[in-house]
Amino acid sequence: MFKTKFAEDSIIISKGMANYECFSTYDVNIPVIEILLAKCPVIANRLEVPINAPVVKLL
């Protein structure tokens, strides 16, 4: 049921670093807006922002 509903969506608004890591790794066929604080150096470097910077990004 979840996969069916997920596939019907037109956009995903996602919050948090764990969700960012998941959605940036897997190819989803709909736009994802990610909202997070870049708390670790790896994610901050990947997003090209300072550590603890607030981020809103379209994936």
Secondary structure, DSSP 8 states (H G I E B T S, - for coil): -HHHHHHH-S-EEEESHHHHHHHHHS--SS-EEEEEEE-SHHHHHHHTS-TTEEEEEE-
